[in-house]
Amino acid sequence: MTSTHPKTYEASTPRKVAFLGLGVMGYPMAGHLALAGHQVTVYNRSPAKSAAWCAEFAAATQPARAESPRLAAAGADIVFCCVGNDDDLRSVTLGADGAFAGMKPGAIFVDHTTASANVARELYAAAKNLGLQFMDAPVSGGQAGAQNGALTVMCGGDAAAFEAVKPAGMAFSKAFTLMGEAGAGQLTKMVNQICIAGLVQGLSEAVAFGQKAGLDMTQVLDVIGKGAAQSWQLDNRGKTMAADQFNFGFAVDWMRKDLGLVLDEAKRNGARLPVTALVDQFYADVQAMGGQRWDTSSLIKRLK
């Protein structure tokens, strides 16, 4: 886990927790839980990643690894999870080896995957039937946010479960907020991705236009960043876009997955998303250019 900003952890009661999924986001998130003093057991589909995580955090509070989600979840107060999609989420929660089969009564499953609101509601109901609790809690802030323990977490579920989880969740967060009932966290993350899609396309067109006009884009971005055009995307991606650099975390493949969830939900609820649908197709163009793993600011590549 590489952090550019050392995290100061708020005092909270040490908990026995599990973390399922040690990808780009999950690995540092689980690390912050260990560094904050929680007893963490990890599970990952590739055991080598779990072994590497335990080695890195060996000085923390009894880090351990398990061979299945069920074994990782056994005895845990809270089971955190960050996997790829709806099917991955079902595979680590349901069935004989799923986390739900190993969790003690009243334990809380917190899902940080960006998934559908439907699967969040489905697993909330399944957990409740088993005497467990489930929260959907997708995150924003990207790889850097995970590494620095500065994620924004949008939660859906019961207030009591939220209050029980929040002190531990703040180990990797700067904001941890209950948005409503089951599914509300995922719906809030969809709003987030709609905003980002339009902003990145607008910034791409602006930078490409400025370069065609022969302007010094470093100076231009410094100037307009002090006015109404300012945004996180401009501050953090404007100059790297101008420099043709696209290795900053959140990949085009992942954004297309997220926008697919958004567009499916819009069909269900009747929302009109013409710009989002167009930008989704622009990201398909970037994929066709070989940019599946470029970060989302690579939209500008279509314009050059």
SVG drawing of the C-alpha trace seen along z (x, -y; Angstrom):
<svg xmlns="http://www.w3.org/2000/svg" viewBox="-40 -33 46 58">
<polyline fill="none" stroke="black" stroke-width="0.4" points="0.0,0.0 1.6,-3.3 0.3,-6.4 1.4,-9.9 -0.3,-11.4 0.1,-9.6 -3.3,-8.9 -4.1,-9.9 -6.6,-7.3 -9.4,-8.4 -9.7,-6.3 -12.3,-3.6 -13.0,-0.3 -10.9,2.4 -13.2,4.9 -12.7,8.3 -13.3,7.7 -12.9,9.5 -12.1,8.0 -13.0,9.8 -11.3,8.7 -7.8,7.3 -7.8,5.4 -6.6,1.9 -9.1,0.5 -9.5,3.4 -5.9,4.0 -5.2,0.5 -8.6,0.3 -8.0,3.5 -4.5,2.1 -6.0,-1.0 -8.3,1.2 -5.2,3.1 -3.2,0.0 -6.1,-1.5 -5.9,1.4 -8.6,3.7 -8.0,7.5 -8.3,8.2 -8.8,11.5 -8.5,11.2 -9.7,13.3 -8.8,13.0 -9.5,15.3 -5.7,15.4 -4.1,16.6 -0.8,15.0 -2.4,11.5 -3.7,12.4 -0.2,13.7 1.4,10.5 -1.1,8.4 -0.4,10.4 3.3,10.0 3.0,6.2 0.8,5.7 2.5,8.3 3.3,5.6 -0.4,4.8 -3.0,6.5 -2.9,10.3 -3.5,10.1 -4.7,13.4 -5.9,14.9 -8.6,17.4 -9.2,19.8 -12.9,18.9 -15.2,16.0 -17.1,18.3 -13.9,18.9 -12.8,15.3 -16.2,14.1 -16.3,16.6 -16.5,14.7 -16.2,11.3 -18.2,8.3 -18.1,6.7 -17.3,8.2 -16.1,5.6 -16.0,6.4 -14.8,4.8 -15.1,7.0 -15.8,6.5 -19.5,6.7 -22.9,8.2 -21.9,11.8 -18.7,11.5 -20.6,10.1 -23.1,13.0 -20.2,15.5 -18.6,14.2 -21.8,13.8 -24.1,16.7 -23.7,20.5 -21.9,23.0 -18.6,21.1 -20.1,17.6 -19.6,15.1 -23.2,15.3 -22.8,19.0 -19.9,18.1 -21.2,14.9 -22.4,14.9 -25.9,13.6 -26.2,9.8 -22.9,9.4 -22.8,6.7 -21.7,7.2 -20.6,3.9 -20.2,4.0 -17.9,1.4 -18.3,2.8 -19.9,0.5 -22.8,2.8 -26.5,2.5 -29.1,1.2 -31.1,4.4 -28.3,6.7 -28.0,4.5 -31.7,4.9 -31.5,8.6 -28.6,9.2 -30.1,7.0 -33.2,9.2 -31.1,12.4 -29.0,11.2 -32.1,10.2 -33.6,13.7 -30.4,15.2 -30.4,12.8 -27.5,10.7 -27.2,7.1 -26.2,5.8 -25.1,2.3 -24.3,1.2 -21.5,-1.3 -19.8,-2.2 -16.9,-4.5 -15.5,-7.5 -12.0,-8.8 -10.2,-6.3 -6.9,-4.4 -5.3,-7.5 -8.3,-7.9 -8.0,-4.3 -4.2,-4.5 -4.5,-7.7 -7.5,-6.6 -9.6,-9.5 -12.5,-7.8 -16.0,-9.1 -18.4,-6.3 -22.2,-6.4 -24.2,-4.0 -27.6,-2.3 -29.2,-0.3 -30.4,-0.5 -29.3,-3.3 -28.3,-1.0 -25.9,1.0 -24.5,-2.2 -23.8,-3.6 -22.1,-0.4 -19.9,-0.3 -18.9,-4.0 -16.1,-4.2 -14.3,-1.3 -15.1,-2.6 -13.5,-5.9 -10.1,-4.2 -10.1,-4.4 -12.6,-7.3 -12.9,-11.1 -16.7,-10.9 -19.0,-8.0 -22.6,-8.9 -26.0,-7.1 -28.0,-8.0 -31.1,-6.0 -32.5,-2.5 -30.9,0.5 -29.8,-0.5 -29.5,-4.2 -25.7,-4.0 -25.5,-2.5 -27.9,-5.0 -25.8,-7.9 -22.7,-6.4 -24.6,-6.4 -25.2,-10.1 -21.5,-10.5 -20.5,-8.7 -23.0,-10.7 -21.4,-13.9 -17.9,-12.6 -18.8,-11.4 -20.0,-14.9 -17.2,-16.7 -14.4,-14.7 -15.8,-15.0 -16.1,-18.8 -12.6,-19.0 -11.3,-16.9 -12.9,-19.2 -11.5,-22.2 -8.0,-21.0 -8.0,-19.7 -9.4,-23.1 -6.8,-25.0 -4.0,-23.0 -5.3,-23.4 -5.5,-27.2 -1.8,-27.2 -2.3,-28.2 0.0,-27.3 -2.4,-24.9 -0.5,-24.8 -1.1,-28.5 -4.7,-28.3 -5.6,-25.6 -4.0,-27.6 -6.0,-30.6 -9.4,-29.0 -9.0,-26.8 -9.4,-29.9 -12.8,-30.7 -16.1,-29.0 -14.6,-26.2 -12.8,-24.8 -13.5,-21.1 -11.7,-18.2 -11.2,-16.8 -9.6,-20.1 -7.3,-20.3 -6.2,-16.7 -6.4,-15.6 -6.3,-18.7 -2.5,-19.0 -2.0,-15.2 -4.5,-15.1 -2.6,-17.9 0.6,-15.9 -0.9,-12.7 -0.6,-10.8 -3.3,-8.3 -2.0,-6.1 -3.9,-7.4 -6.1,-4.7 -9.7,-4.3 -9.7,-2.5 -12.0,-2.9 -13.2,0.7 -14.4,-0.1 -16.1,-3.3 -18.0,-1.5 -19.2,1.1 -20.4,-1.7 -22.1,-3.6 -23.8,-0.4 -25.3,-0.2 -26.4,-3.8 -28.0,-3.4 -29.8,-0.2 -31.2,-2.0 -32.3,-5.0 -34.3,-2.6 -36.0,-1.4 -36.8,-4.7 -37.4,-6.8 -34.5,-9.3 -33.2,-10.8 -29.4,-10.7 -28.5,-11.8 -25.0,-13.1 -24.2,-10.1 -25.2,-7.7 -23.1,-9.6 -20.0,-9.6 -20.4,-5.9 -20.1,-5.4 -17.0,-7.7 -15.5,-5.4 -16.3,-2.4 -14.2,-4.2 -11.3,-4.5 -11.6,-0.8 -11.4,-0.1 -8.2,-2.2 -6.6,0.2 -7.3,-2.1 -9.2,0.4 -6.8,-0.2 -6.1,-3.9 -7.7,-6.1 -11.0,-7.9 -9.4,-11.2 -8.3,-9.4 -11.5,-10.5 -9.3,-13.3 -7.5,-10.6 -10.5,-10.5 -10.0,-14.2 -6.4,-14.1"/>
</svg>
